[in-house]
Amino acid sequence: MAHLEELVIHLYEIQAVKFGQFQLKSGICSPVYFDLRVIVSYPAVMNQVASLLFQCAKDSGLKYDTVCGVPYTALPLASIICSSNQLPMLIQRKEAKDYGTKRLVEGNINPGETCLIIEDVVTSGSSVMETVAVLKKEGLKVTDAIVLVDREQGGEARLAEEGIRLHSVCSLSNLLDVLCKNGKIDAEVVQNVNKFIQENSTYKFTKQNGTAPAKKMCRELSYDARAEQPGVHPIAAQLLKAMEKKNTNLCLSADVTDCKELLQLADTIGPHICVLKTHVDILQDFQPEVIKELQAVAEKHEFLLFEDRKFADIGNTVKHQYEGDGLGQQYLSPEEVIGKKGSDIIIVGRGILAASDRVEAAQTYRKAGWEAYLKRLSVPGDSCHSQQNES
């Protein structure tokens, strides 16, 4: 216990844990913030953290064959644990390489073996579950995760529901007690943090059914934060993360009839969009190889492909109404679509395809859509829904 108290004080002194007002990626202001990435600059603290994590696993009587740290902060911690205790380690990438083995997991993988997960901080448990999913795809068993700090916001309950036992070196409550006892923070700070944790749990218990996911709070979340929410489909999470990374909520409706033009559009407009919407059935020279080429371009520029084929498609007249026919059809502006109607993505077709400079037009739409999204985040509201409009 003395070693743990010493570590908590060190973490405070190197500002790995901070108190004040910090805006999280969800847009919520938190009175406490963990930035454990900073410990890589303090070897003694790194070794101390790794030692306590390993001891936690040992005290819990865990049996495992290999170790994997959740990227990225936990990677060096897992490295120290494995090198110090002669344990085999696996490295999970957040994104597969586009060259060489193109693997998401590096190391000697033996299907059927049990892998222990190492994490620095757990809030909702979503990052741990992402790593669990990747490891299970490789045929590995995952039953336990060791974390330095449990923020006590529902992560343990959520992981338990997924069959993962969470073992924490220190809870946020314990951390607060240590810092208050040693005069680093006062009772008011402790009270504020505890109130925040209680009001912002990602998971809640119900008397009737044991545990149940917490209801989504009606406040605007960023794309990135929504990708981390419990129950979000992996494809939806991938899209939301790409939108945040590329600063775009633009979808190009590529209604062209030539494969060469489609591939050229995908490559030139790809850096500015999050989704490419296709109508493969109208491609006059379509060949199956085109799909592979299109997928390669989508991976290169990090956008999703959306094939808009229907068994009974809309008629040509209605189609013109959606896209605009040059006879007075009025488009909704990105600010109207994203800001007022609450859509997440703007879908633009002829606004880009008919432009003399398609790239410049795409950049203009991307900028307008993204600015409308940022403006929406800054305005308090109760919009929790998601929809798409076509312009």
RAWO-V660582 format. One record per residue. N is the residue number from 1. RES is the residue in one letter. PSI is psi in whole degrees, -180 to 180 (* if undefined). OMEGA is omega in radians with two decimals (none if undefined). Layout:
N_RES_PSI_OMEGA, N_RES_PSI_OMEGA
This chain:
1_M_-35_3.12, 2_A_-39_3.12, 3_H_-39_3.14, 4_L_-44_3.12, 5_E_-40_3.12, 6_E_-42_3.13, 7_L_-45_-3.13, 8_V_-43_3.13, 9_I_-40_3.10, 10_H_-43_3.13, 11_L_-39_3.10, 12_Y_-43_-3.07, 13_E_-31_3.12, 14_I_8_3.09, 15_Q_34_2.99, 16_A_-21_2.99, 17_V_130_-3.05, 18_K_155_3.11, 19_F_143_-3.10, 20_G_-131_3.05, 21_Q_115_-3.09, 22_F_128_3.11, 23_Q_122_3.11, 24_L_170_-3.11, 25_K_-17_3.08, 26_S_-11_-3.10, 27_G_-11_3.13, 28_I_141_3.07, 29_C_126_-3.10, 30_S_142_3.10, 31_P_-4_3.11, 32_V_144_-3.11, 33_Y_133_3.10, 34_F_128_3.07, 35_D_72_-3.05, 36_L_-4_3.06, 37_R_-27_-3.08, 38_V_-21_-3.06, 39_I_-16_3.12, 40_V_-20_3.12, 41_S_0_-3.12, 42_Y_87_-3.06, 43_P_-40_-3.12, 44_A_-41_3.12, 45_V_-41_3.10, 46_M_-49_-3.13, 47_N_-37_-3.14, 48_Q_-44_3.12, 49_V_-48_-3.13, 50_A_-40_-3.14, 51_S_-43_-3.13, 52_L_-35_3.09, 53_L_-46_3.14, 54_F_-40_-3.14, 55_Q_-35_3.11, 56_C_-43_3.11, 57_A_-40_-3.14, 58_K_-46_-3.14, 59_D_-28_-3.14, 60_S_-5_3.11, 61_G_32_-3.08, 62_L_143_3.07, 63_K_125_-3.11, 64_Y_161_-3.08, 65_D_-27_-3.11, 66_T_169_-3.06, 67_V_142_3.09, 68_C_128_3.09, 69_G_140_3.08, 70_V_127_-3.13, 71_P_143_0.05, 72_Y_-28_-3.03, 73_T_-36_-3.08, 74_A_-11_-3.12, 75_L_-52_3.12, 76_P_-30_3.10, 77_L_-44_3.10, 78_A_-36_3.13, 79_S_-45_3.14, 80_I_-44_3.13, 81_I_-46_-3.08, 82_C_-43_-3.12, 83_S_-34_-3.12, 84_S_-26_-3.05, 85_N_14_3.09, 86_Q_51_3.13, 87_L_140_3.07, 88_P_145_-3.07, 89_M_150_3.02, 90_L_148_3.10, 91_I_124_3.08, 92_Q_127_3.06, 93_R_150_3.04, 94_K_-31_3.11, 95_E_140_3.13, 96_A_147_3.06, 97_K_150_3.07, 98_D_18_3.10, 99_Y_173_3.11, 100_G_-132_-3.09, 101_T_-21_-3.13, 102_K_35_-3.08, 103_R_151_3.05, 104_L_-23_3.13, 105_V_125_3.14, 106_E_145_3.13, 107_G_-179_-3.14, 108_N_103_-3.07, 109_I_125_3.09, 110_N_99_-3.13, 111_P_137_-3.12, 112_G_-19_3.11, 113_E_160_3.14, 114_T_130_-3.12, 115_C_132_3.08, 116_L_132_-3.12, 117_I_137_3.07, 118_I_133_3.13, 119_E_154_3.14, 120_D_-53_-3.13, 121_V_139_3.08, 122_V_128_3.05, 123_T_-74_3.11, 124_S_-17_-3.11, 125_G_2_-3.06, 126_S_-39_-3.14, 127_S_-39_3.09, 128_V_-43_-3.12, 129_M_-33_3.08, 130_E_-43_3.12, 131_T_-40_3.10, 132_V_-46_-3.11, 133_A_-43_-3.14, 134_V_-45_-3.12, 135_L_-39_3.13, 136_K_-32_3.08, 137_K_-25_3.12, 138_E_3_3.11, 139_G_11_-3.12, 140_L_154_3.05, 141_K_138_3.09, 142_V_120_-3.12, 143_T_-19_-3.05, 144_D_152_3.07, 145_A_138_3.09, 146_I_131_-3.13, 147_V_145_3.10, 148_L_-52_-3.10, 149_V_125_3.01, 150_D_116_-3.12, 151_R_-4_3.08, 152_E_40_3.12, 153_Q_25_3.04, 154_G_-4_-3.11, 155_G_-42_-3.11, 156_E_-44_-3.13, 157_A_-41_-3.14, 158_R_-44_3.13, 159_L_-38_3.12, 160_A_-38_3.12, 161_E_-28_3.13, 162_E_6_3.09, 163_G_16_-3.13, 164_I_123_3.09, 165_R_129_3.13, 166_L_128_3.10, 167_H_118_-3.08, 168_S_140_3.04, 169_V_-39_-3.07, 170_C_137_3.03, 171_S_162_3.10, 172_L_-37_3.11, 173_S_-45_3.12, 174_N_-40_3.14, 175_L_-44_3.12, 176_L_-42_-3.14, 177_D_-44_-3.13, 178_V_-46_-3.10, 179_L_-37_3.12, 180_C_-43_-3.13, 181_K_-32_-3.11, 182_N_13_3.03, 183_G_18_3.13, 184_K_-32_3.07, 185_I_161_3.14, 186_D_176_-3.07, 187_A_-31_-3.14, 188_E_-41_3.10, 189_V_-45_3.12, 190_V_-44_-3.13, 191_Q_-43_-3.13, 192_N_-43_-3.13, 193_V_-45_3.13, 194_N_-39_3.11, 195_K_-42_3.13, 196_F_-45_-3.12, 197_I_-43_-3.13, 198_Q_-37_-3.07, 199_E_-12_-3.07, 200_N_40_3.09, 201_S_140_3.11, 202_T_-2_-3.05, 203_Y_143_3.11, 204_K_154_3.14, 205_F_148_3.01, 206_T_143_-3.08, 207_K_-33_-3.03, 208_Q_-44_-3.02, 209_N_17_3.11, 210_G_-86_3.14, 211_T_151_3.11, 212_A_149_3.13, 213_P_143_3.10, 214_A_148_3.09, 215_K_142_3.13, 216_K_131_-3.14, 217_M_138_-3.11, 218_C_77_3.05, 219_R_151_-3.05, 220_E_128_3.08, 221_L_149_3.06, 222_S_162_3.09, 223_Y_-46_-3.09, 224_D_-42_-3.14, 225_A_-38_3.13, 226_R_-31_3.11, 227_A_-25_-3.10, 228_E_-3_-3.09, 229_Q_146_3.11, 230_P_139_3.05, 231_G_0_3.13, 232_V_131_-3.14, 233_H_141_-3.11, 234_P_-38_3.13, 235_I_-41_3.09, 236_A_-41_3.12, 237_A_-41_3.11, 238_Q_-43_3.13, 239_L_-48_-3.12, 240_L_-40_3.13, 241_K_-39_3.11, 242_A_-40_3.12, 243_M_-44_-3.13, 244_E_-43_-3.10, 245_K_-41_-3.07, 246_K_-5_-3.10, 247_N_50_3.13, 248_T_141_2.99, 249_N_31_-3.09, 250_L_131_3.02, 251_C_129_3.10, 252_L_123_3.04, 253_S_98_-2.99, 254_A_73_-3.12, 255_D_73_3.12, 256_V_162_-3.04, 257_T_1_-3.09, 258_D_129_-3.09, 259_C_-40_-3.13, 260_K_-42_3.13, 261_E_-38_3.13, 262_L_-46_-3.13, 263_L_-38_3.11, 264_Q_-41_3.08, 265_L_-46_-3.12, 266_A_-39_-3.08, 267_D_-39_-3.08, 268_T_-36_-3.12, 269_I_-18_-3.09, 270_G_-43_-3.13, 271_P_-15_-3.02, 272_H_1_-3.06, 273_I_163_3.05, 274_C_-22_-3.14, 275_V_141_2.99, 276_L_117_-3.13, 277_K_123_-3.06, 278_T_161_2.96, 279_H_81_-3.05, 280_V_-31_-3.09, 281_D_-15_3.13, 282_I_1_3.08, 283_L_116_-3.03, 284_Q_-25_-3.11, 285_D_33_-3.06, 286_F_136_3.00, 287_Q_147_-3.12, 288_P_-30_-3.12, 289_E_-25_-3.12, 290_V_-36_-3.13, 291_I_-44_3.13, 292_K_-42_3.12, 293_E_-40_-3.14, 294_L_-40_3.10, 295_Q_-38_3.13, 296_A_-41_3.11, 297_V_-39_3.13, 298_A_-41_3.09, 299_E_-39_-3.13, 300_K_-45_-3.06, 301_H_4_3.06, 302_E_57_2.97, 303_F_161_3.13, 304_L_154_3.07, 305_L_133_-3.14, 306_F_106_3.12, 307_E_118_-3.02, 308_D_50_3.12, 309_R_134_3.11, 310_K_154_3.06, 311_F_-34_3.09, 312_A_97_-3.05, 313_D_168_-3.13, 314_I_151_3.14, 315_G_164_-3.07, 316_N_-38_-3.13, 317_T_-48_3.12, 318_V_-36_3.11, 319_K_-42_3.10, 320_H_-34_3.12, 321_Q_-36_3.14, 322_Y_-40_-3.03, 323_E_-20_-3.06, 324_G_132_-3.03, 325_D_10_3.12, 326_G_8_-3.10, 327_L_35_3.08, 328_G_0_3.09, 329_Q_128_-3.10, 330_Q_127_3.10, 331_Y_153_2.99, 332_L_136_3.14, 333_S_157_3.07, 334_P_-37_3.14, 335_E_-38_3.11, 336_E_-45_-3.07, 337_V_-50_-3.07, 338_I_-48_-3.02, 339_G_-48_-3.02, 340_K_-39_-3.10, 341_K_-8_3.05, 342_G_17_3.10, 343_S_157_3.11, 344_D_-27_-3.04, 345_I_139_3.00, 346_I_132_3.14, 347_I_118_-3.09, 348_V_131_3.11, 349_G_-90_-3.04, 350_R_-20_3.07, 351_G_-29_3.09, 352_I_-46_-3.05, 353_L_-33_-3.10, 354_A_-3_-3.11, 355_A_148_3.10, 356_S_-32_3.07, 357_D_98_-3.04, 358_R_-39_-3.13, 359_V_-46_3.13, 360_E_-40_3.12, 361_A_-42_3.12, 362_A_-41_3.12, 363_Q_-39_3.14, 364_T_-47_3.11, 365_Y_-41_-3.14, 366_R_-47_-3.12, 367_K_-44_-3.11, 368_A_-43_3.13, 369_G_-41_-3.11, 370_W_-39_3.11, 371_E_-37_3.10, 372_A_-38_3.10, 373_Y_-46_3.13, 374_L_-38_3.11, 375_K_-39_3.12, 376_R_-38_3.12, 377_L_-33_-3.05, 378_S_-9_-3.11, 379_V_123_3.11, 380_P_139_3.13, 381_G_-180_-3.12, 382_D_21_-3.11, 383_S_116_3.10, 384_C_-1_-3.00, 385_H_174_-3.11, 386_S_132_3.08, 387_Q_172_-3.13, 388_Q_142_3.04, 389_N_151_-3.13, 390_E_137_3.11, 391_S_*_none
